[in-house]
Amino acid sequence: QVQLVESGGGLVQAGGSLNLFCAASGRTLSTYSMGWFRQAPGKEREFVSFISWSGGSTYYADSVKGRFTISRDDVQNTVYLQMNSLKPEDTAVYYCAASPSGLFTNPAGYVYWGQGTQVTVSS
């Protein structure tokens, strides 16, 4: 069992930056691929980015490519999402998730989820 806790969200002006954290407990994350998703009010949960268990492969949604960076530190058992040049349309609850079986853009591929952290970008 893996417990995931996100933090680092908040209110920021357009053009600003935030760094999200996803801290794990219960098991090491080193054998899991990790993903970040987001969900805005009234919308479906949306893929943002994933990183492979080794950290060697990353992938981003087109909407965040070039602005967001995913990384991981398996010693700290933490995954990060550095978000730069934020836009009002990035406003959402951001979730991290762990997959033991591969790299997915579909939420159904992930087994463990955090509770989410709110990111609000003002114009």
C-alpha positions as CSV (number, residue, x, y, z in Angstrom):
1,Q,0.0,0.0,0.0
2,V,1.3,3.5,-0.9
3,Q,0.0,6.6,0.7
4,L,0.5,9.8,-1.4
5,V,0.2,13.4,0.0
6,E,0.4,16.4,-2.3
7,S,1.4,19.9,-1.2
8,G,2.7,23.1,-2.6
9,G,-0.5,24.4,-4.1
10,G,-1.8,27.9,-3.6
11,L,-2.8,31.2,-5.2
12,V,-0.5,32.7,-7.7
13,Q,-0.8,35.4,-10.4
14,A,-0.6,34.6,-14.0
15,G,3.0,34.2,-15.1
16,G,4.1,33.0,-11.7
17,S,5.4,29.7,-10.6
18,L,4.6,26.9,-8.1
19,N,6.4,23.7,-7.2
20,L,4.1,20.8,-6.2
21,F,5.3,18.0,-4.0
22,C,4.0,14.4,-3.8
23,A,5.4,12.7,-0.7
24,A,4.9,8.9,-0.4
25,S,4.8,6.6,2.6
26,G,4.2,2.9,3.1
27,R,6.4,1.8,0.2
28,T,9.3,3.1,-1.8
29,L,8.3,4.8,-5.0
30,S,11.3,3.5,-6.8
31,T,9.4,0.7,-8.6
32,Y,6.4,2.9,-9.6
33,S,5.8,5.2,-12.5
34,M,4.3,8.4,-11.3
35,G,1.8,10.7,-12.8
36,W,0.3,14.1,-12.2
37,F,-3.3,14.9,-13.1
38,R,-5.6,17.8,-12.6
39,Q,-9.3,18.4,-12.3
40,A,-11.1,21.8,-12.7
41,P,-14.6,22.3,-11.5
42,G,-17.1,20.7,-13.8
43,K,-14.5,19.0,-15.9
44,E,-13.0,15.5,-16.1
45,R,-9.7,14.6,-14.6
46,E,-7.0,15.5,-17.0
47,F,-3.5,14.1,-17.6
48,V,-0.7,16.5,-17.0
49,S,2.6,14.5,-16.9
50,F,4.2,11.2,-16.1
51,I,7.7,10.0,-15.2
52,S,9.0,6.5,-15.4
53,W,10.2,4.5,-12.4
54,S,13.8,5.2,-13.5
55,G,13.2,8.8,-14.2
56,G,14.5,8.3,-17.7
57,S,11.3,8.9,-19.4
58,T,8.9,11.8,-19.0
59,Y,5.9,13.0,-21.0
60,Y,3.7,16.0,-20.9
61,A,0.3,17.1,-22.1
62,D,0.5,19.6,-24.9
63,S,-1.2,22.2,-22.7
64,V,1.8,22.2,-20.2
65,K,4.7,21.3,-22.4
66,G,7.6,23.7,-22.0
67,R,6.1,25.2,-18.8
68,F,5.9,22.2,-16.4
69,T,8.7,19.9,-15.4
70,I,8.2,16.6,-13.6
71,S,11.0,15.0,-11.5
72,R,11.5,12.5,-8.8
73,D,13.8,11.9,-5.8
74,D,13.5,8.3,-4.7
75,V,15.8,8.9,-1.7
76,Q,13.2,11.4,-0.5
77,N,10.4,9.3,-1.8
78,T,9.0,12.4,-3.4
79,V,7.8,13.4,-6.9
80,Y,7.8,17.1,-8.0
81,L,6.0,19.2,-10.5
82,Q,7.6,22.5,-11.2
83,M,5.1,24.8,-12.8
84,N,6.2,28.0,-14.5
85,S,4.5,30.6,-16.6
86,L,1.2,29.7,-15.0
87,K,-2.1,30.6,-16.7
88,P,-5.6,31.0,-15.4
89,E,-6.6,27.9,-17.3
90,D,-4.1,25.9,-15.1
91,T,-6.5,26.4,-12.2
92,A,-7.5,23.0,-10.8
93,V,-7.0,20.5,-8.1
94,Y,-3.7,18.7,-8.8
95,Y,-3.3,15.0,-8.0
96,C,-0.4,12.7,-8.0
97,A,-0.8,9.0,-8.7
98,A,1.4,5.8,-8.7
99,S,1.3,3.0,-11.2
100,P,3.1,-0.3,-10.7
101,S,2.6,-1.5,-14.2
102,G,3.6,1.1,-16.8
103,L,3.3,4.6,-18.2
104,F,-0.2,5.9,-18.7
105,T,-2.0,9.1,-19.7
106,N,-5.3,7.4,-18.6
107,P,-6.2,7.7,-14.9
108,A,-7.3,4.1,-15.0
109,G,-3.7,3.0,-15.2
110,Y,-2.9,4.3,-11.7
111,V,-3.6,2.4,-8.5
112,Y,-2.7,4.9,-5.8
113,W,-3.9,8.5,-5.6
114,G,-3.3,11.4,-3.3
115,Q,-6.0,13.7,-2.0
116,G,-5.0,16.6,-4.2
117,T,-3.8,20.2,-3.8
118,Q,-5.5,23.3,-5.1
119,V,-3.8,25.5,-7.6
120,T,-5.5,28.8,-8.4
121,V,-4.0,31.2,-11.0
122,S,-5.4,34.7,-11.1
123,S,-5.4,36.9,-14.2
